[in-house]
Amino acid sequence: MKTIIYHQRLGDVLQCLPAAKYLAQKDEVQIECLPKYAGVLDLVSYASWVAPGEGKGERMELEIWPNRYNEFRDSGLSWMDFVYQHPAIVGADRKIVLDRVPDGPPAGLPDQYNLLAPLGISQGWNYPTLDILDKAEKLMGDFIILCERKYYFYKRHWTAGSVVEMAQAIKHADKFMSINSAPAILASALRQDRSTYFLPQKEQWAQDNVAPWPGRVDVEL
């Protein structure tokens, strides 16, 4: 048994999945994270969720925040390059494989739609939301906004009831646009060679950008 410890941040837990898949070739693998991120493990068959402090077997501490944050910033490396230096996973294929995403759109979305994910919680470089909406309209035409219910927008919006629903919505969208956030990381796994518009972090925060994938188009406001 091996336990990957990464308690916080949805996008970071998602990026631990290639490590889990690599280790699962030889061992049973758990990812130890906060309960609100446990839904990540519903997307895969090769690892399971365990609550903080309950992971068994060999424990691998990969988490950056808070104890390794300054080391990460000083390194200048991307998240993947920094975390996957760990000797146990240095040989892992870093592509995220989600093998349990249901087909079709989740409840509340039409059969055809374009989707925008304009918000995040850990961006150093912030884009004005109204500018994102304007750019999305120019690139995609009509679209639905992916956001939590507490946010209000003049356009239609939809809230995922789970991480699985979020993945379904992103996978099934005709066109998709996102800032650098967890939805973009899901798109990197689910939208290979499909139209996806991406608003990257800039300047010193470019270190945080998810690695490019086929079909991604970086855009400027």
C-alpha distance (Angstrom), angle and dihedral (degrees) to the residues before:
residue distance angle dihedral
M1 . . .
K2 3.78 . .
T3 3.80 125.9 .
I4 3.81 122.3 -158.3
I5 3.79 109.5 -153.3
Y6 3.79 114.8 -148.6
H7 3.78 110.8 136.1
Q8 3.81 105.0 175.0
R9 3.81 143.6 48.4
L10 3.79 122.0 37.8
G11 3.79 95.3 -130.6
D12 3.80 92.8 50.3
V13 3.81 92.7 50.0
L14 3.81 88.7 51.0
Q15 3.79 90.0 52.3
C16 3.81 89.6 54.7
L17 3.81 89.8 65.4
P18 3.83 96.2 86.1
A19 3.81 87.9 55.6
A20 3.79 90.3 50.2
K21 3.81 92.4 49.0
Y22 3.80 91.2 49.0
L23 3.80 93.6 49.5
A24 3.82 91.6 43.9
Q25 3.81 89.5 69.6
K26 3.81 87.1 78.3
D27 3.81 108.3 13.2
E28 3.77 143.9 31.7
V29 3.82 106.9 -98.0
Q30 3.78 133.5 -151.9
I31 3.78 128.5 -175.7
E32 3.78 113.0 -146.4
C33 3.82 110.4 -150.0
L34 3.79 141.1 135.9
P35 3.83 115.1 -69.2
K36 3.82 92.2 -112.3
Y37 3.82 88.8 65.2
A38 3.81 96.1 43.1
G39 3.82 90.3 101.5
V40 3.81 88.8 75.8
L41 3.79 87.7 75.2
D42 3.82 90.9 55.1
L43 3.82 86.0 68.5
V44 3.82 95.3 62.5
S45 3.79 140.7 51.1
Y46 3.80 98.6 -155.6
A47 3.82 101.8 66.8
S48 3.80 139.5 31.5
W49 3.79 136.4 -146.6
V50 3.77 126.3 -106.4
A51 3.81 128.5 179.9
P52 3.82 121.2 -111.8
G53 3.79 111.7 -74.9
E54 3.81 94.4 14.5
G55 3.79 101.5 86.2
K56 3.80 115.8 122.6
G57 3.78 136.0 -150.1
E58 3.79 122.2 14.4
R59 3.81 108.8 4.2
M60 3.82 118.9 -147.7
E61 3.81 114.6 -163.1
L62 3.81 106.5 -153.2
E63 3.80 101.6 151.7
I64 3.80 117.9 124.8
W65 3.82 102.7 -167.6
P66 2.98 123.4 103.0
N67 3.81 108.9 -8.0
R68 3.82 99.3 39.4
Y69 3.80 99.7 31.5
N70 3.81 97.1 105.5
E71 3.80 90.8 45.2
F72 3.81 89.4 52.3
R73 3.82 93.4 49.6
D74 3.79 92.8 46.6
S75 3.80 91.7 50.0
G76 3.82 93.8 62.2
L77 3.81 87.5 -147.4
S78 3.79 125.4 133.9
W79 3.80 117.4 -106.0
M80 3.80 91.3 -101.8
D81 3.80 94.7 46.8
F82 3.80 91.1 48.6
V83 3.82 99.4 45.0
Y84 3.80 96.8 38.2
Q85 3.81 91.3 58.7
H86 3.80 85.3 86.7
P87 3.83 104.8 116.8
A88 3.82 93.3 -130.6
I89 3.83 93.2 59.7
V90 3.79 104.6 24.9
G91 3.82 90.1 111.3
A92 3.80 96.1 50.3
D93 3.80 122.6 124.4
R94 3.80 100.4 -119.1
K95 3.79 96.9 -149.0
I96 3.82 110.8 117.5
V97 3.81 111.0 -124.8
L98 3.81 116.5 -160.8
D99 3.81 106.7 -175.3
R100 3.81 100.3 169.1
V101 3.80 103.9 56.6
P102 3.85 110.0 129.4
D103 3.79 119.1 -124.5
G104 3.79 121.0 -108.5
P105 3.80 131.4 24.7
P106 3.81 122.0 -51.7
A107 3.80 122.5 -110.8
G108 3.79 114.1 -67.4
L109 3.80 97.6 33.4
P110 3.82 126.6 95.6
D111 3.78 124.2 -120.1
Q112 3.81 90.8 -100.9
Y113 3.80 125.9 33.5
N114 3.79 145.4 133.0
L115 3.80 116.9 -125.4
L116 3.81 134.5 -150.4
A117 3.82 125.8 -165.5
P118 3.84 103.1 -170.4
L119 3.81 101.2 161.1
G120 3.81 139.1 72.0
I121 3.79 139.9 158.1
S122 3.81 106.1 -134.5
Q123 3.80 107.3 43.6
G124 3.79 119.1 133.9
W125 3.81 92.0 -169.1
N126 3.80 109.8 53.1
Y127 3.80 125.0 -162.7
P128 3.84 119.3 -152.7
T129 3.79 104.9 -102.3
L130 3.82 94.3 -137.1
D131 3.80 89.7 53.9
I132 3.81 89.7 52.4
L133 3.80 90.6 51.3
D134 3.79 91.1 50.1
K135 3.81 92.5 49.4
A136 3.79 91.7 47.3
E137 3.78 91.1 54.1
K138 3.81 91.1 51.6
L139 3.80 92.9 48.8
M140 3.79 102.4 36.7
G141 3.79 108.2 17.3
D142 3.79 109.6 -146.3
F143 3.79 115.4 20.4
I144 3.79 145.0 165.4
I145 3.80 120.8 -126.0
L146 3.79 119.1 -127.1
C147 3.80 107.1 -145.9
E148 3.79 145.1 123.9
R149 3.80 117.8 -80.9
K150 3.82 92.2 -110.7
Y151 3.81 90.8 70.3
Y152 3.78 120.5 80.7
F153 3.78 124.5 -151.7
Y154 3.78 131.4 173.5
K155 3.80 89.6 -128.0
R156 3.78 128.3 66.0
H157 3.76 114.0 -73.7
W158 3.79 135.6 -171.7
T159 3.81 131.8 -160.8
A160 3.78 122.5 -148.7
G161 3.78 113.9 -128.7
S162 3.81 91.6 -153.3
V163 3.78 143.1 1.6
V164 3.82 87.8 -97.3
E165 3.81 91.4 55.8
M166 3.79 90.5 48.8
A167 3.79 90.3 52.5
Q168 3.82 91.2 48.1
A169 3.80 92.0 50.6
I170 3.80 93.2 49.7
K171 3.79 94.0 44.6
H172 3.81 94.8 49.5
A173 3.84 98.9 43.4
D174 3.80 115.8 112.7
K175 3.80 90.8 -140.6
F176 3.78 126.9 8.4
M177 3.80 133.6 -166.2
S178 3.80 127.7 -173.8
I179 3.76 144.8 162.1
N180 3.82 116.7 -124.6
S181 3.79 98.8 -70.8
A182 3.80 141.9 107.3
P183 3.84 92.8 -65.2
A184 3.81 89.0 56.7
I185 3.80 89.9 52.0
L186 3.80 89.5 51.7
A187 3.81 88.7 49.1
S188 3.81 90.6 53.3
A189 3.81 87.7 61.4
L190 3.80 99.8 36.5
R191 3.81 106.1 34.7
Q192 3.79 105.6 51.5
D193 3.82 108.1 162.0
R194 3.82 91.8 0.3
S195 3.78 127.8 117.5
T196 3.80 108.0 -85.2
Y197 3.80 125.2 159.4
F198 3.79 116.5 -151.9
L199 3.81 131.8 -164.3
P200 3.81 105.1 -157.5
Q201 3.76 130.6 -153.6
K202 3.80 112.0 -105.3
E203 3.80 142.4 -146.1
Q204 3.82 112.6 -2.1
W205 3.79 89.7 -4.8
A206 3.82 93.0 61.1
Q207 3.80 85.0 91.5
D208 3.82 87.0 76.1
N209 3.80 97.8 58.3
V210 3.78 119.0 119.0
A211 3.81 111.8 -117.0
P212 3.84 115.6 -91.5
W213 3.80 119.5 -98.3
P214 3.83 133.0 -167.8
G215 3.79 110.4 -77.1
R216 3.81 96.6 25.4
V217 3.79 115.7 128.4
D218 3.81 116.1 -165.8
V219 3.81 111.2 -144.4
E220 3.79 136.8 -165.3
L221 3.79 126.7 -143.4
